[in-house]
Amino acid sequence: MTVLRDGGLLLYPTDTVWSVGCDATDPEALRRLRAMKSIDQHECLELLVDSPKMLKQYIAHFHPRIETLLSFHLRPLTVRYERGRNLPQEALDQEGSIAIRIVQDEYCQSLIRKLGRPIVALPADLKPGSFPANFGAISSDIIEQVDYIVHHRRNDKSIAQPSVMVQLGHKDELEFLRE
């Protein structure tokens, strides 16, 4: 927890894949994470929150369609929201949007609750669009750049998959960005 509060980068398992993250409200940590992963400001980051209540603090509008979808969707679901709020500009893309997932993993929920703020979850891989299947698939380049590696689930050999990602499009229709 101290690592996150001090602006550090964390390597940790989520309810989907192993990720590199930081406190989503710390501009310097966000800049460091973007530099490490070579992510420009025009790209959207993914944040994890522990509950719908926390989610509502960081988005401008919680559309009823999204609320219903989150209630019934069984797989981890990341939603790209048109407008983020109460977050530094470094957390948002250049249009002000943000992708957020209500995390299902108990370990991550506990981590977020202790911090009291959302955390970033970017796949622990330096290749865009690549997702490490388990801890053993993470490059040493990533491991060497983080400040702390979580011990939880390091020996888990199951194959992880990224979350489904959606956004509301024109006429409030759901658009799947990642399935």
C-alpha positions as CSV (number, residue, x, y, z in Angstrom):
1,M,0.0,0.0,0.0
2,T,2.9,2.4,0.8
3,V,4.2,1.9,-2.7
4,L,0.9,3.3,-4.2
5,R,0.6,6.1,-1.7
6,D,4.2,7.1,-2.5
7,G,3.6,7.3,-6.2
8,G,5.2,3.9,-7.1
9,L,4.4,1.4,-9.7
10,L,2.9,-2.0,-8.7
11,L,2.9,-5.3,-10.6
12,Y,-0.2,-7.2,-9.6
13,P,-2.8,-9.8,-10.7
14,T,-6.3,-8.5,-11.4
15,D,-9.5,-10.3,-12.2
16,T,-8.2,-10.5,-15.7
17,V,-4.5,-10.4,-16.4
18,W,-1.3,-9.4,-14.6
19,S,-1.1,-5.6,-14.7
20,V,1.1,-2.7,-13.9
21,G,-0.6,0.0,-12.0
22,C,-0.4,3.1,-9.8
23,D,-2.7,5.4,-7.9
24,A,-5.0,6.8,-10.6
25,T,-5.1,10.2,-8.9
26,D,-1.3,10.7,-8.8
27,P,-0.2,12.8,-11.8
28,E,3.5,12.0,-11.5
29,A,2.9,8.2,-11.1
30,L,0.6,8.3,-14.2
31,R,3.3,10.1,-16.2
32,R,5.8,7.5,-15.1
33,L,3.5,4.6,-16.0
34,R,2.7,6.2,-19.4
35,A,6.4,6.6,-20.1
36,M,7.2,3.0,-19.1
37,K,4.5,1.6,-21.4
38,S,5.1,4.2,-24.1
39,I,1.4,5.3,-24.0
40,D,0.7,8.7,-25.4
41,Q,-1.8,11.1,-23.8
42,H,-4.3,10.4,-26.6
43,E,-4.7,6.8,-25.4
44,C,-7.2,5.9,-22.8
45,L,-6.0,4.2,-19.5
46,E,-8.0,1.5,-17.7
47,L,-8.8,2.1,-14.1
48,L,-10.1,-0.3,-11.5
49,V,-12.7,0.7,-8.8
50,D,-14.1,-1.5,-6.1
51,S,-17.9,-0.7,-6.4
52,P,-20.5,1.2,-8.4
53,K,-20.4,3.9,-5.7
54,M,-16.7,4.5,-6.3
55,L,-17.3,4.4,-10.1
56,K,-19.9,7.2,-9.9
57,Q,-17.3,9.5,-8.3
58,Y,-15.1,9.3,-11.4
59,I,-17.5,9.5,-14.3
60,A,-19.7,12.4,-15.5
61,H,-22.8,10.3,-16.4
62,F,-23.8,6.7,-15.4
63,H,-26.1,5.8,-18.2
64,P,-29.0,3.4,-17.1
65,R,-28.0,1.0,-20.0
66,I,-24.5,0.7,-18.6
67,E,-25.8,0.2,-15.1
68,T,-28.0,-2.6,-16.2
69,L,-25.2,-4.2,-18.2
70,L,-22.8,-4.1,-15.2
71,S,-25.5,-5.8,-13.0
72,F,-25.9,-8.8,-15.3
73,H,-22.5,-9.3,-17.0
74,L,-20.6,-12.2,-15.6
75,R,-17.2,-11.7,-17.3
76,P,-15.0,-8.8,-16.2
77,L,-16.3,-5.8,-18.1
78,T,-14.5,-2.5,-18.8
79,V,-16.6,0.4,-19.9
80,R,-15.2,3.4,-21.7
81,Y,-16.9,6.5,-20.5
82,E,-17.1,9.7,-22.5
83,R,-16.2,12.0,-19.6
84,G,-14.1,11.2,-16.5
85,R,-14.1,13.5,-13.5
86,N,-12.2,14.0,-10.3
87,L,-9.1,12.7,-12.0
88,P,-5.9,14.4,-13.1
89,Q,-5.6,15.1,-16.9
90,E,-2.9,12.4,-17.0
91,A,-5.5,9.7,-16.3
92,L,-7.8,10.8,-19.1
93,D,-7.3,10.7,-22.9
94,Q,-7.1,13.9,-24.8
95,E,-10.9,14.0,-25.2
96,G,-11.4,13.5,-21.5
97,S,-12.7,9.9,-21.6
98,I,-11.6,7.1,-19.3
99,A,-12.1,3.3,-19.2
100,I,-13.1,1.9,-15.9
101,R,-13.8,-1.6,-14.6
102,I,-15.5,-2.6,-11.3
103,V,-13.1,-5.2,-10.3
104,Q,-14.4,-8.7,-9.2
105,D,-11.2,-10.0,-7.6
106,E,-11.2,-9.8,-3.8
107,Y,-7.5,-9.0,-3.6
108,C,-7.9,-6.0,-5.9
109,Q,-11.0,-4.8,-4.2
110,S,-9.2,-4.9,-0.9
111,L,-6.2,-3.0,-2.4
112,I,-8.5,-0.3,-3.8
113,R,-10.5,0.0,-0.5
114,K,-7.3,0.4,1.5
115,L,-6.0,3.1,-0.9
116,G,-9.5,4.8,-1.0
117,R,-9.0,5.6,-4.7
118,P,-9.0,3.8,-8.1
119,I,-5.8,2.2,-9.4
120,V,-4.7,1.9,-13.0
121,A,-4.5,-1.6,-14.6
122,L,-2.4,-1.8,-17.8
123,P,-1.3,-5.2,-19.1
124,A,2.1,-6.1,-17.8
125,D,3.6,-6.3,-21.3
126,L,5.5,-3.8,-23.4
127,K,3.9,-4.9,-26.7
128,P,0.7,-3.1,-27.5
129,G,-2.3,-5.4,-27.4
130,S,-0.4,-8.2,-25.7
131,F,-1.6,-9.7,-22.4
132,P,0.6,-11.9,-20.2
133,A,-1.2,-15.2,-19.6
134,N,0.3,-15.6,-16.1
135,F,3.2,-14.3,-13.9
136,G,5.7,-16.4,-15.7
137,A,4.9,-14.7,-19.0
138,I,5.9,-11.2,-17.8
139,S,9.0,-9.8,-19.4
140,S,12.0,-9.0,-17.1
141,D,11.9,-5.5,-18.7
142,I,8.6,-4.9,-16.9
143,I,9.7,-6.6,-13.6
144,E,12.8,-4.3,-13.5
145,Q,10.8,-1.1,-13.9
146,V,8.2,-1.5,-11.1
147,D,8.7,-0.6,-7.5
148,Y,6.9,-3.6,-6.0
149,I,5.7,-7.0,-7.2
150,V,2.7,-8.5,-5.4
151,H,3.1,-12.1,-4.2
152,H,-0.6,-13.0,-4.6
153,R,-1.2,-15.6,-7.4
154,R,2.4,-15.7,-8.7
155,N,2.2,-19.5,-8.9
156,D,-1.2,-19.5,-10.7
157,K,-0.7,-21.1,-14.1
158,S,-4.2,-20.6,-15.4
159,I,-4.5,-18.7,-18.7
160,A,-5.8,-15.2,-18.1
161,Q,-7.8,-13.1,-20.6
162,P,-8.4,-9.4,-20.8
163,S,-11.8,-8.0,-19.9
164,V,-14.6,-7.3,-22.4
165,M,-14.6,-3.6,-23.3
166,V,-17.6,-1.6,-24.3
167,Q,-18.8,2.0,-24.8
168,L,-22.0,3.7,-25.6
169,G,-22.1,4.8,-29.2
170,H,-24.5,6.9,-31.2
171,K,-28.2,6.5,-30.2
172,D,-27.0,4.9,-26.9
173,E,-26.1,1.6,-28.6
174,L,-23.4,-0.6,-27.1
175,E,-20.2,-0.9,-29.1
176,F,-17.8,-3.7,-28.3
177,L,-14.2,-2.4,-28.4
178,R,-12.7,-5.7,-27.1
179,E,-14.4,-9.1,-26.8
